[in-house]
Amino acid sequence: MHFAATILPALGTLIGSAQAIVKALDLSQPQGTSVWTCVQGQSFLKGVPRLYQEACGVYLLPAPLPPLLHQNLTNPQLGGRIDPNFITSYNQIRASGIKDIDGYFFPCTGSTHNCKSPAAQVSEIVYFLAVNNIIVKRLWLDLEPPGPGSPCQGWNYGATQNTALARQFATAIKATGLKWGIYANGNQWTTMFGSRSVDIASDLPLWAVQWDGVPTLGSVHTFMGGWTTAFAKQYGQSTGGCAPAGAFDLNVFTE
């Protein structure tokens, strides 16, 4: 996930909270089974690798392909694809003994390149999970603007069209029958959708972004879109230890 941030605490001790929570790490690049074994010693017992990426422009098949990754592509020349790193991260996490795994969906959007439709992108996720017998607890639709310098200038349609598109993605994920939630930063919501009050899918759990270094859910205050509570919180970034600095984002989850 894309952020500019100051250095925040390393993988550290969880401070007290009245709510039972699970410490989690999300990532986009594989880190190795030994790393996942190491972080368990710091009570990180959940992994959330990126499952789907923008892949704007021409779709280039990786070599070698993960099992069945290339199947069911509605159009390989359109943007959006299963992240080829996901299967490696997933297998490494499970091999370490961690079975609590989610996945996040960074969709292809943007007017400067051809993206598959929301329904097509979601259907690729569902198919990939099914044919590869991937077990994830929950999937997360990542609603955030692209990071600085990203070649994929997503969510650039203007507030009205951005809102309509986000709701199309929300409709598509709800139709799968799988457990989903929304990952979002309240401070970016107005820029994307025109108002902090715009409701995209407040009936789904919120994974809130609030980089304050505080690993508790009760500390979330950057609400938007109809949410008043957070199911999960991303509170910072790793600064070293079991893996290189920046290898993971740090989170707490309800489950």
C-alpha positions as CSV (number, residue, x, y, z in Angstrom):
1,M,0.0,0.0,0.0
2,H,1.3,3.4,-0.8
3,F,2.2,6.1,1.8
4,A,4.7,8.8,2.5
5,A,5.4,8.6,6.2
6,T,7.9,9.4,8.8
7,I,9.8,6.7,10.6
8,L,7.6,5.0,13.1
9,P,8.2,2.4,15.8
10,A,9.7,-0.9,14.9
11,L,7.8,-4.2,15.4
12,G,7.2,-3.7,19.0
13,T,5.2,-4.4,22.1
14,L,1.4,-4.0,21.8
15,I,0.1,-1.5,24.3
16,G,-3.0,-2.2,26.2
17,S,-6.5,-2.1,24.8
18,A,-9.9,-3.2,26.2
19,Q,-10.6,-4.9,22.9
20,A,-9.0,-8.2,22.0
21,I,-7.0,-7.8,18.8
22,V,-4.7,-9.6,16.5
23,K,-1.4,-8.1,15.4
24,A,-0.9,-8.3,11.6
25,L,1.5,-7.4,8.9
26,D,0.6,-6.5,5.3
27,L,3.0,-6.6,2.4
28,S,3.4,-6.5,-1.3
29,Q,6.8,-8.3,-1.7
30,P,7.6,-11.8,-0.4
31,Q,9.8,-11.8,2.7
32,G,10.6,-15.5,3.3
33,T,9.3,-18.2,5.7
34,S,12.1,-17.5,8.2
35,V,10.9,-13.9,8.5
36,W,7.4,-15.0,9.3
37,T,8.7,-17.4,11.9
38,C,10.7,-14.5,13.4
39,V,7.7,-12.1,13.6
40,Q,5.7,-14.6,15.5
41,G,8.1,-14.0,18.4
42,Q,6.9,-10.4,18.4
43,S,3.2,-11.6,18.5
44,F,2.4,-10.9,14.8
45,L,0.1,-13.7,14.0
46,K,-1.7,-12.6,10.8
47,G,-0.4,-11.9,7.3
48,V,-2.1,-9.8,4.6
49,P,-0.3,-10.0,1.2
50,R,-1.4,-8.1,-1.8
51,L,-3.6,-10.4,-3.9
52,Y,-4.4,-8.1,-6.9
53,Q,-2.6,-5.2,-8.4
54,E,-3.2,-2.4,-10.9
55,A,-0.8,-3.7,-13.6
56,C,-1.7,-0.7,-15.8
57,G,-0.8,-0.8,-19.4
58,V,0.0,-4.0,-21.2
59,Y,-0.3,-7.2,-19.1
60,L,3.0,-9.0,-19.1
61,L,2.9,-12.6,-18.0
62,P,5.5,-13.3,-15.4
63,A,7.9,-16.2,-15.8
64,P,7.5,-18.7,-14.3
65,L,3.8,-18.5,-13.8
66,P,2.3,-19.4,-10.4
67,P,-0.2,-22.2,-10.8
68,L,-3.1,-21.3,-13.0
69,L,-2.4,-17.6,-12.6
70,H,-2.9,-17.0,-16.3
71,Q,-6.3,-18.7,-16.6
72,N,-9.6,-16.9,-16.9
73,L,-8.1,-13.6,-18.0
74,T,-11.0,-11.7,-19.6
75,N,-8.5,-9.7,-21.7
76,P,-4.7,-10.0,-21.1
77,Q,-4.1,-6.6,-22.7
78,L,-6.2,-4.7,-20.1
79,G,-5.0,-3.5,-16.7
80,G,-5.4,-5.4,-13.5
81,R,-4.0,-8.8,-12.6
82,I,-3.5,-11.3,-9.8
83,D,-0.3,-10.2,-8.1
84,P,2.3,-12.8,-9.1
85,N,4.0,-12.4,-5.7
86,F,0.8,-13.4,-3.8
87,I,1.2,-17.2,-4.1
88,T,4.8,-17.0,-2.9
89,S,3.9,-14.9,0.2
90,Y,0.9,-17.0,0.9
91,N,2.9,-20.2,0.9
92,Q,5.7,-18.7,3.0
93,I,3.2,-17.5,5.6
94,R,1.5,-20.8,5.9
95,A,4.8,-22.7,6.0
96,S,5.8,-20.6,9.1
97,G,2.8,-21.9,10.9
98,I,0.5,-18.8,10.5
99,K,-2.9,-19.8,9.2
100,D,-4.6,-16.5,9.7
101,I,-4.2,-14.9,6.3
102,D,-6.2,-12.2,4.4
103,G,-5.6,-10.6,1.0
104,Y,-5.9,-7.1,-0.3
105,F,-7.2,-6.0,-3.7
106,F,-5.5,-2.9,-5.2
107,P,-7.8,-2.4,-8.2
108,C,-6.9,-1.0,-11.6
109,T,-8.5,2.4,-12.2
110,G,-7.6,5.5,-14.1
111,S,-8.5,7.2,-17.4
112,T,-5.0,7.0,-18.9
113,H,-4.9,3.2,-19.3
114,N,-7.3,0.5,-20.1
115,C,-8.6,-1.4,-17.0
116,K,-10.7,-4.4,-16.8
117,S,-14.2,-3.8,-15.5
118,P,-14.8,-4.0,-11.7
119,A,-16.7,-7.2,-12.3
120,A,-13.9,-8.7,-14.4
121,Q,-11.3,-7.9,-11.8
122,V,-13.3,-9.4,-9.0
123,S,-14.1,-12.5,-11.0
124,E,-10.4,-13.1,-11.5
125,I,-9.8,-13.0,-7.8
126,V,-12.7,-15.5,-7.1
127,Y,-11.5,-17.8,-9.8
128,F,-7.9,-17.7,-8.7
129,L,-8.7,-18.5,-5.1
130,A,-11.0,-21.4,-6.1
131,V,-8.7,-23.2,-8.6
132,N,-5.7,-22.9,-6.3
133,N,-7.5,-23.9,-3.1
134,I,-6.4,-20.6,-1.4
135,I,-7.9,-20.1,2.0
136,V,-8.2,-16.5,3.2
137,K,-10.2,-15.3,6.1
138,R,-11.2,-12.0,4.5
139,L,-10.5,-9.9,1.4
140,W,-10.0,-6.2,1.4
141,L,-10.9,-3.7,-1.4
142,D,-8.1,-1.0,-1.2
143,L,-9.6,2.4,-1.9
144,E,-6.7,4.9,-2.0
145,P,-5.1,7.2,-4.6
146,P,-1.8,6.1,-6.2
147,G,1.4,6.9,-4.4
148,P,3.8,9.7,-5.6
149,G,5.4,8.8,-8.9
150,S,3.2,5.9,-9.6
151,P,2.8,5.2,-13.3
152,C,-0.8,4.1,-12.6
153,Q,-2.6,7.3,-12.1
154,G,-5.8,5.8,-10.7
155,W,-8.9,7.4,-9.4
156,N,-8.4,10.4,-11.7
157,Y,-12.0,10.7,-13.1
158,G,-13.2,13.4,-10.7
159,A,-15.2,12.9,-7.5
160,T,-18.6,12.0,-9.2
161,Q,-17.1,9.3,-11.5
162,N,-14.7,8.1,-8.8
163,T,-17.7,7.5,-6.5
164,A,-19.7,5.7,-9.1
165,L,-16.7,3.4,-9.9
166,A,-16.0,2.7,-6.2
167,R,-19.6,1.7,-5.8
168,Q,-19.3,-0.7,-8.8
169,F,-16.4,-2.4,-7.1
170,A,-18.4,-2.6,-3.9
171,T,-21.3,-4.2,-5.7
172,A,-19.0,-6.7,-7.4
173,I,-17.3,-7.8,-4.2
174,K,-20.6,-8.2,-2.3
175,A,-21.9,-10.4,-5.0
176,T,-19.1,-13.0,-4.5
177,G,-20.5,-14.3,-1.2
178,L,-17.0,-14.0,0.3
179,K,-16.0,-12.0,3.4
180,W,-14.9,-8.5,2.3
181,G,-13.9,-5.2,3.9
182,I,-12.7,-1.8,2.8
183,Y,-9.2,-0.4,3.4
184,A,-9.2,3.4,3.3
185,N,-7.6,6.5,4.7
186,G,-10.1,9.0,6.0
187,N,-7.8,11.9,5.1
188,Q,-7.8,10.9,1.5
189,W,-11.6,10.3,1.2
190,T,-12.6,13.9,0.3
191,T,-9.9,14.1,-2.4
192,M,-11.2,11.0,-4.0
193,F,-14.9,11.3,-3.6
194,G,-15.6,15.0,-3.0
195,S,-16.9,14.8,0.6
196,R,-15.9,12.9,3.7
197,S,-19.6,11.9,4.1
198,V,-19.8,10.0,0.8
199,D,-20.8,6.4,1.6
200,I,-19.3,3.7,-0.6
201,A,-19.9,0.6,1.5
202,S,-20.2,1.4,5.1
203,D,-22.0,-1.9,5.7
204,L,-18.6,-3.6,5.2
205,P,-15.9,-3.7,7.9
206,L,-13.4,-0.8,7.8
207,W,-9.6,-1.3,7.8
208,A,-8.6,2.3,8.8
209,V,-5.3,3.9,7.9
210,Q,-4.0,6.1,10.7
211,W,-0.3,6.3,11.0
212,D,0.1,7.4,14.6
213,G,2.2,4.5,15.9
214,V,-0.6,3.5,18.3
215,P,-1.6,-0.2,17.9
216,T,-5.1,0.0,19.2
217,L,-8.5,0.2,17.5
218,G,-10.1,2.5,20.0
219,S,-7.6,5.3,18.9
220,V,-9.0,5.5,15.4
221,H,-10.6,8.9,14.8
222,T,-10.2,9.5,11.0
223,F,-13.7,8.2,10.2
224,M,-15.5,8.9,6.9
225,G,-18.0,7.3,4.6
226,G,-20.6,6.4,7.2
227,W,-18.2,4.4,9.4
228,T,-18.1,5.1,13.1
229,T,-15.9,2.1,14.2
230,A,-12.9,0.3,12.7
231,F,-12.5,-3.4,12.3
232,A,-8.7,-3.0,11.7
233,K,-6.1,-0.3,11.8
234,Q,-2.9,0.2,10.0
235,Y,-0.8,2.3,12.3
236,G,2.7,2.4,10.9
237,Q,5.6,0.7,9.1
238,S,8.3,-1.6,10.2
239,T,11.7,-0.1,10.7
240,G,13.9,-3.2,10.9
241,G,14.3,-6.3,13.0
242,C,13.1,-9.5,11.4
243,A,13.0,-7.9,7.9
244,P,14.4,-4.8,6.2
245,A,12.9,-1.4,7.2
246,G,9.7,-0.8,5.3
247,A,9.1,-4.5,4.4
248,F,5.8,-4.5,6.3
249,D,3.0,-2.2,7.3
250,L,1.9,-2.7,10.9
251,N,-1.7,-3.4,11.8
252,V,-4.1,-4.5,14.5
253,F,-7.2,-6.5,13.5
254,T,-10.4,-7.5,15.3
255,E,-9.9,-11.1,14.0
